[in-house]
Amino acid sequence: MGKLMVAAGAAFLLAVGSGGAFAEEMRGKISDIDVEVGAVTLDTGETFFLSEDVDIDALEIGESVTVEFEDGDDGDLIATWIEPAN
């Protein structure tokens, strides 16, 4: 039983500490939309590349939004969803 608990704990730490993709959130106003590249820049200066789940046509410059994002493999910020900020 003790070996099972150690193995389960090690597996958990490996999964959590492996630098896997964990979503974060950021709020701001959209200051630029690049349809050709598929990216949105907020007034905070961060640029997010949009996943296929985000409809770029539904976004407007000046709109206050909340962006859920993950760090991409190459260091880019990948928006997994964007919705109006409350």
Backbone as CSV, one residue per row, in Angstrom:
resi,resn,N_x,N_y,N_z,CA_x,CA_y,CA_z,C_x,C_y,C_z
1,MET,0.829,-1.195,0.000,0.000,0.000,0.000,0.869,1.252,0.000
2,GLY,1.965,1.253,0.763,2.851,2.408,0.825,3.506,2.703,-0.503
3,LYS,3.907,1.644,-1.224,4.527,1.841,-2.538,3.535,2.443,-3.523
4,LEU,2.267,2.033,-3.414,1.231,2.581,-4.296,1.046,4.073,-4.039
5,MET,1.045,4.476,-2.769,0.882,5.890,-2.436,2.077,6.710,-2.923
6,VAL,3.280,6.164,-2.794,4.469,6.862,-3.271,4.414,7.013,-4.783
7,ALA,4.020,5.956,-5.481,3.924,6.007,-6.942,2.861,7.008,-7.382
8,ALA,1.725,7.011,-6.705,0.653,7.958,-7.051,1.105,9.395,-6.796
9,GLY,1.784,9.603,-5.672,2.284,10.947,-5.367,3.322,11.409,-6.366
10,ALA,4.208,10.514,-6.769,5.229,10.862,-7.762,4.597,11.190,-9.100
11,ALA,3.591,10.426,-9.494,2.900,10.689,-10.756,2.225,12.054,-10.723
12,PHE,1.614,12.396,-9.591,0.961,13.693,-9.452,1.974,14.827,-9.559
13,LEU,3.086,14.709,-8.849,4.108,15.758,-8.899,4.696,15.903,-10.291
14,LEU,4.876,14.810,-10.976,5.388,14.859,-12.344,4.411,15.585,-13.253
15,ALA,3.131,15.286,-13.112,2.111,15.931,-13.952,2.011,17.416,-13.652
16,VAL,2.054,17.782,-12.378,1.916,19.187,-11.993,3.187,19.968,-12.283
17,GLY,4.330,19.387,-12.037,5.588,20.103,-12.161,6.244,20.004,-13.510
18,SER,5.593,19.397,-14.482,6.229,19.191,-15.778,6.138,20.395,-16.691
19,GLY,5.528,21.476,-16.217,5.423,22.664,-17.056,4.348,22.518,-18.107
20,GLY,3.391,21.660,-17.850,2.291,21.470,-18.787,1.498,22.749,-18.957
21,ALA,0.633,22.744,-19.922,-0.142,23.934,-20.241,-1.229,24.160,-19.199
22,PHE,-1.109,25.243,-18.456,-2.124,25.638,-17.495,-2.670,26.980,-17.949
23,ALA,-3.989,27.060,-18.031,-4.616,28.280,-18.519,-4.503,29.401,-17.484
24,GLU,-4.291,30.593,-17.988,-4.268,31.799,-17.173,-5.286,32.757,-17.766
25,GLU,-5.622,33.810,-17.031,-6.560,34.812,-17.526,-5.945,36.198,-17.449
26,MET,-6.360,37.050,-18.377,-5.945,38.450,-18.384,-7.111,39.288,-18.907
27,ARG,-7.250,40.474,-18.334,-8.286,41.412,-18.786,-7.625,42.614,-19.432
28,GLY,-8.315,43.186,-20.391,-7.837,44.395,-21.043,-8.763,44.785,-22.168
29,LYS,-8.426,45.882,-22.830,-9.184,46.325,-24.005,-8.414,45.935,-25.250
30,ILE,-9.140,45.495,-26.265,-8.506,45.125,-27.524,-8.022,46.401,-28.209
31,SER,-6.721,46.468,-28.487,-6.163,47.644,-29.154,-5.824,47.359,-30.616
32,ASP,-5.698,46.075,-30.977,-5.396,45.723,-32.365,-5.873,44.312,-32.643
33,ILE,-6.372,44.104,-33.867,-6.777,42.779,-34.338,-6.074,42.545,-35.661
34,ASP,-5.279,41.483,-35.751,-4.584,41.117,-36.987,-5.240,39.859,-37.533
35,VAL,-6.163,40.060,-38.478,-6.929,38.947,-39.033,-6.031,37.997,-39.825
36,GLU,-5.064,38.530,-40.549,-4.184,37.690,-41.365,-3.373,36.722,-40.516
37,VAL,-2.867,37.197,-39.388,-2.048,36.372,-38.510,-2.917,35.591,-37.528
38,GLY,-4.110,36.112,-37.233,-4.978,35.490,-36.240,-4.538,35.842,-34.837
39,ALA,-4.330,37.156,-34.601,-3.833,37.596,-33.307,-4.582,38.838,-32.840
40,VAL,-4.618,38.996,-31.525,-5.254,40.139,-30.884,-4.256,40.722,-29.888
41,THR,-4.153,42.062,-29.879,-3.292,42.741,-28.905,-4.175,43.541,-27.961
42,LEU,-3.870,43.438,-26.673,-4.603,44.206,-25.667,-3.866,45.499,-25.351
43,ASP,-4.562,46.416,-24.688,-3.954,47.682,-24.288,-2.857,47.485,-23.242
44,THR,-2.728,46.296,-22.704,-1.659,45.967,-21.763,-0.350,45.669,-22.489
45,GLY,-0.425,45.518,-23.831,0.756,45.249,-24.640,0.928,43.798,-25.040
46,GLU,0.205,42.883,-24.405,0.330,41.467,-24.742,-0.411,41.149,-26.031
47,THR,0.212,40.326,-26.859,-0.409,39.847,-28.086,-0.713,38.369,-27.924
48,PHE,-1.925,37.992,-28.264,-2.383,36.616,-28.153,-2.697,36.069,-29.540
49,PHE,-2.146,34.908,-29.837,-2.501,34.216,-31.061,-3.719,33.361,-30.752
50,LEU,-4.698,33.370,-31.650,-5.989,32.757,-31.363,-6.031,31.295,-31.753
51,SER,-6.559,30.473,-30.841,-6.787,29.071,-31.169,-7.981,28.997,-32.123
52,GLU,-8.201,27.830,-32.678,-9.314,27.654,-33.618,-10.667,27.866,-32.961
53,ASP,-10.730,27.781,-31.629,-11.995,27.932,-30.903,-12.443,29.378,-30.760
54,VAL,-11.559,30.341,-31.057,-11.886,31.757,-30.883,-12.304,32.351,-32.229
55,ASP,-13.483,32.977,-32.251,-14.018,33.593,-33.468,-13.510,35.032,-33.561
56,ILE,-12.513,35.249,-34.410,-11.906,36.576,-34.544,-12.902,37.605,-35.065
57,ASP,-13.880,37.166,-35.842,-14.875,38.088,-36.405,-15.815,38.646,-35.343
58,ALA,-15.887,38.023,-34.180,-16.767,38.484,-33.115,-16.099,39.522,-32.217
59,LEU,-14.821,39.808,-32.470,-14.061,40.726,-31.619,-14.025,42.121,-32.231
60,GLU,-13.974,43.153,-31.365,-13.936,44.536,-31.820,-12.850,45.314,-31.082
61,ILE,-12.164,46.178,-31.808,-11.180,47.064,-31.185,-11.904,47.963,-30.185
62,GLY,-11.314,48.129,-28.995,-11.909,48.932,-27.932,-12.766,48.129,-26.972
63,GLU,-13.057,46.887,-27.309,-13.878,46.029,-26.463,-13.073,45.561,-25.243
64,SER,-13.668,45.652,-24.051,-13.052,45.120,-22.841,-13.327,43.627,-22.788
65,VAL,-12.266,42.839,-22.633,-12.404,41.388,-22.690,-11.603,40.704,-21.585
66,THR,-11.959,39.473,-21.345,-11.165,38.552,-20.540,-10.655,37.481,-21.490
67,VAL,-9.345,37.264,-21.449,-8.708,36.282,-22.322,-8.192,35.141,-21.460
68,GLU,-8.587,33.924,-21.810,-7.980,32.751,-21.185,-6.914,32.274,-22.148
69,PHE,-5.702,32.048,-21.636,-4.596,31.714,-22.534,-3.646,30.715,-21.915
70,GLU,-2.836,30.139,-22.772,-1.781,29.206,-22.375,-0.494,29.649,-23.047
71,ASP,0.624,29.273,-22.461,1.922,29.527,-23.090,2.139,28.489,-24.175
72,GLY,2.438,28.951,-25.383,2.739,28.044,-26.477,4.152,27.493,-26.346
73,ASP,4.451,26.462,-27.105,5.771,25.832,-27.053,6.889,26.799,-27.418
74,ASP,6.593,27.773,-28.285,7.616,28.712,-28.732,7.598,30.027,-27.949
75,GLY,6.850,30.053,-26.835,6.793,31.250,-26.002,5.654,32.187,-26.333
76,ASP,4.924,31.928,-27.425,3.771,32.754,-27.769,2.645,32.510,-26.769
77,LEU,1.774,33.504,-26.617,0.584,33.369,-25.792,-0.557,32.933,-26.700
78,ILE,-1.198,31.819,-26.367,-2.273,31.260,-27.178,-3.603,31.451,-26.461
79,ALA,-4.501,32.258,-27.053,-5.821,32.490,-26.472,-6.709,31.291,-26.767
80,THR,-7.230,30.679,-25.705,-8.129,29.540,-25.872,-9.583,29.975,-25.872
81,TRP,-9.891,31.128,-25.267,-11.198,31.778,-25.407,-11.086,33.231,-25.009
82,ILE,-11.967,34.011,-25.589,-12.061,35.440,-25.284,-13.529,35.784,-25.155
83,GLU,-13.868,36.473,-24.071,-15.257,36.901,-23.910,-15.293,38.291,-23.271
84,PRO,-16.418,38.992,-23.416,-16.522,40.327,-22.832,-16.249,40.293,-21.338
85,ALA,-15.502,41.290,-20.845,-15.200,41.386,-19.416,-16.438,41.855,-18.671
86,ASN,-16.612,41.351,-17.481,-17.749,41.768,-16.658,-17.396,42.950,-15.819
